[in-house]
Amino acid sequence: MKFLICLFILCFSVLSTNAVTLKGGIAYTVEQARTEAFDGIEYSLPAKIIKKNKTDPNYDINKMLIENDVDEVADRFIQLFNDGYCIVYKQNLNYGYYYKFNGELEHIEKISNASYPYKGAKYNLNGKLIRVVISPQKDNSYIFFPDGTLDTHWVGNKEYDKNGKIINQRY
């Protein structure tokens, strides 16, 4: 009996030292994502923020950085999409400015939480809320219309519509 107890303790201690630590993130259902995304959302953006950034104030520099595949410099981050680009300045990480490739502003995203779960609200050029984004983890984002219906879902570098068709891609 003593032998069996010692054997059990030995086996248990070997198993526990070889255990794998699981790392996980937050996972949401669409309904949970919707609830979290709309908590505390602002439905409009001040006009002065839009007016100040109507065209990319650093267009020539940003164009050169994009052409050279640079996604970060000392004062900003650059995210390239197939239909334009986004600039987030490090001095104010609360706003992302989405431009067409010609430097014209398309929309602004107000970032409520830069860490995960990431939360943001996109506004049109009139300051009206057009989308709400919640990203429980880096490669997973839910995008909702202001009325709460699901618009798209990013998984990895691909954006899918509600029917599962790829409609956009990040590079």
Buried (B, 14 or more C-beta within 10 A) or exposed (E): EEEEEEEEEEEEEEEEEEEEEEEEEBEBEEEBBBEBBBEEBEEEBEEEBBEEBEEBEBBEEBBEBBEEEEEEEEEBBBBBBEEBBBBBBEEEEEBBBBBEBEBEBBBBBBBBEEEBBBBBBBBBBEBEBBBBBBBBBEEBBBBBEBEEEBBBBBEEEEBBEEEEEEEBEEE
